[in-house]
Amino acid sequence: MKRFSSVAPLLVLTLACGPGGEGSGSRLVIQNKGSDTLVNVAQAWAERYGELHSDVAVAVSGGGSGTGISSIINGTVDIANSSRQMHAEEIESAEANGIEPVEFVVGHDALAVFLHPDNPIQSFTLAQLADIYGEEGSIETWSQFGVTVPGCSSDEIVRVSRQNNSGTYAYFQEAVLGEAEYRLGSRDLHGSKDVVDLVENTPCAIGYSGLAYTTDHVKMPCIMKEDGAPCVEPTIENAMSGAYPISRPLLMYTRGVPEGAVKAYMDWVLSDEGQCILVDKGYAPARALTCPAA
């Protein structure tokens, strides 16, 4: 039998002043925390929803998928953002606290691999990426790929990764490394933007992160599942279809079946308007839809 949360909603009632500080009224605050992959679109959702519903504020913070999931387990947020699914032991911990997390797929993402724009490599197989990042991997220099990277006099592959509380870190491990652990010695960064910025400024570097964080100053090679397979580019279309080998759903978890203000907000996130905001931020929507031209 499905058990639902018996914990009272976390919604916080605050006082909101009118323009110039005159007048006041009650305002509900929905607490939303988690994935750094989702934090930019979550902030955009919160801002737009506040414009539409002045009586509700959505307080958004990042910290990683693990942080959001821990907060939903502990009952300190209404919604957790995550770029990975909750583990069985995390669901058990939540249920032990009287909370049953309910999962919503709110979009899709291609987890892109980033190179410095001067790096001549155009493609990787999943096995090659595992050979770079995995604990049993043997690839340590760019010359092992038969290339010379301008500006990388050491020839060393500088591995850029995410911190281990990140859903991006966990998903890359699952999709690329399989049962293997990460090799020690990578530069583990807190946010997706930090990964892109470091790769942009480090000719020897390779990194990975959500597609929405790409810029014109980094290069994204296509990825093959195996030698001889189609080499698929990280795009919104390929993420949504699942053709890109490192594509993943983007998730939000609520404390039990949402009701009231939280339900209204989740319904709006999944509406055409909410999904088109997600598309505008560089992600694939949860379902097929047509968004107006910018």
Disulfide bonds with the S-S distance in Angstrom:
Cys152-Cys204 1.99
Cys222-Cys231 2.02
Cys276-Cys291 2.10
